[in-house]
Amino acid sequence: NKPGAATIIGNDTVVKAAPDGHTLLFAAAPIAMNTVLGVKTPYDVARDLAPISLVASGGAVIFVPTASPYRSLKDVVQAAKASPNGLNYATAGVGSMPHLVGEAWRVQTDANLIHVGYKGSTPALQDVLAGTVGVLIDGYIPSGAQIETGKLRALAYASPKRSPLMPNVPTTAEEGLPDLVGGGFFGLMAPARTPPAIIDKISETVRQILATPEARERLTRQGYDIHGSTP
């Protein structure tokens, strides 16, 4: 596990590793987002890394505390427009996928939604539960567990289809915002010079594992849509 620099340290480790199939990258959304956001990296993703398989993905969730008067996205937008100071929303950090979802929400509705970026989901969640910030945008993991405890209410799921873990939570499209879609994804990659035969063998194995009931049940329970793809 090599955290840091918006995943760049871990990514670069794999880029420089021997292309023998023994060092792989479990890549997350920043592998694409860093490039789009203009973050300088010591590698070129398309040139220096080879895709193996898309593993899973999950949409962002828009939460409010259960004591909140907001029952829908329209309620939040109306409140943000009515207040001269706007309405704050919390995310795990500047440039994170939830932040981009929040900015897209602001642009699409012309509401005065003000971003408050934290250093991770935990402090953002804590301040929303404490009532310091009115809205939280985060992944189902880790904040979704607070739905079951009765501390958070999910207003919408930023995905084309509803989550099986939150069957009663509407999608953003159902809330009138069909273009407000965003979330995280996870997949395997290898150093670019890895032989195609090795890439194909690992990809096939990943698809077989993701087809097992055990893997599907565990990933679904954690709030993920399961994929398993060709390179």
ChimeraX attribute file (.defattr): number of C-alpha atoms within 10 A of each C-alpha:
attribute: neighborCount
match mode: 1-to-1
recipient: residues
	/A:1	6
	/A:2	11
	/A:3	10
	/A:4	9
	/A:5	10
	/A:6	16
	/A:7	16
	/A:8	19
	/A:9	16
	/A:10	17
	/A:11	29
	/A:12	20
	/A:13	14
	/A:14	20
	/A:15	26
	/A:16	14
	/A:17	15
	/A:18	15
	/A:19	18
	/A:20	14
	/A:21	18
	/A:22	11
	/A:23	16
	/A:24	21
	/A:25	21
	/A:26	18
	/A:27	20
	/A:28	18
	/A:29	17
	/A:30	21
	/A:31	17
	/A:32	13
	/A:33	16
	/A:34	17
	/A:35	13
	/A:36	9
	/A:37	10
	/A:38	8
	/A:39	11
	/A:40	10
	/A:41	14
	/A:42	10
	/A:43	14
	/A:44	13
	/A:45	19
	/A:46	10
	/A:47	11
	/A:48	16
	/A:49	23
	/A:50	22
	/A:51	20
	/A:52	26
	/A:53	24
	/A:54	23
	/A:55	22
	/A:56	20
	/A:57	20
	/A:58	23
	/A:59	28
	/A:60	24
	/A:61	29
	/A:62	27
	/A:63	32
	/A:64	27
	/A:65	23
	/A:66	16
	/A:67	12
	/A:68	13
	/A:69	11
	/A:70	20
	/A:71	15
	/A:72	17
	/A:73	18
	/A:74	14
	/A:75	12
	/A:76	20
	/A:77	20
	/A:78	16
	/A:79	17
	/A:80	20
	/A:81	16
	/A:82	13
	/A:83	11
	/A:84	9
	/A:85	11
	/A:86	16
	/A:87	21
	/A:88	16
	/A:89	24
	/A:90	29
	/A:91	30
	/A:92	23
	/A:93	17
	/A:94	16
	/A:95	16
	/A:96	21
	/A:97	23
	/A:98	28
	/A:99	23
	/A:100	20
	/A:101	24
	/A:102	24
	/A:103	16
	/A:104	16
	/A:105	21
	/A:106	17
	/A:107	12
	/A:108	12
	/A:109	15
	/A:110	12
	/A:111	19
	/A:112	21
	/A:113	23
	/A:114	16
	/A:115	21
	/A:116	17
	/A:117	19
	/A:118	16
	/A:119	11
	/A:120	14
	/A:121	20
	/A:122	13
	/A:123	15
	/A:124	26
	/A:125	26
	/A:126	13
	/A:127	16
	/A:128	21
	/A:129	20
	/A:130	11
	/A:131	14
	/A:132	13
	/A:133	20
	/A:134	20
	/A:135	30
	/A:136	29
	/A:137	28
	/A:138	28
	/A:139	25
	/A:140	25
	/A:141	15
	/A:142	13
	/A:143	21
	/A:144	21
	/A:145	13
	/A:146	19
	/A:147	17
	/A:148	9
	/A:149	8
	/A:150	11
	/A:151	16
	/A:152	24
	/A:153	21
	/A:154	25
	/A:155	24
	/A:156	25
	/A:157	30
	/A:158	29
	/A:159	22
	/A:160	16
	/A:161	14
	/A:162	18
	/A:163	22
	/A:164	13
	/A:165	14
	/A:166	15
	/A:167	10
	/A:168	12
	/A:169	17
	/A:170	19
	/A:171	25
	/A:172	25
	/A:173	17
	/A:174	14
	/A:175	16
	/A:176	11
	/A:177	15
	/A:178	13
	/A:179	14
	/A:180	22
	/A:181	19
	/A:182	22
	/A:183	21
	/A:184	18
	/A:185	21
	/A:186	21
	/A:187	19
	/A:188	21
	/A:189	26
	/A:190	28
	/A:191	28
	/A:192	21
	/A:193	15
	/A:194	17
	/A:195	14
	/A:196	13
	/A:197	10
	/A:198	16
	/A:199	23
	/A:200	15
	/A:201	12
	/A:202	18
	/A:203	23
	/A:204	17
	/A:205	13
	/A:206	20
	/A:207	17
	/A:208	12
	/A:209	14
	/A:210	19
	/A:211	14
	/A:212	10
	/A:213	9
	/A:214	10
	/A:215	14
	/A:216	17
	/A:217	13
	/A:218	11
	/A:219	16
	/A:220	16
	/A:221	12
	/A:222	16
	/A:223	21
	/A:224	25
	/A:225	17
	/A:226	20
	/A:227	19
	/A:228	21
	/A:229	17
	/A:230	15
	/A:231	16
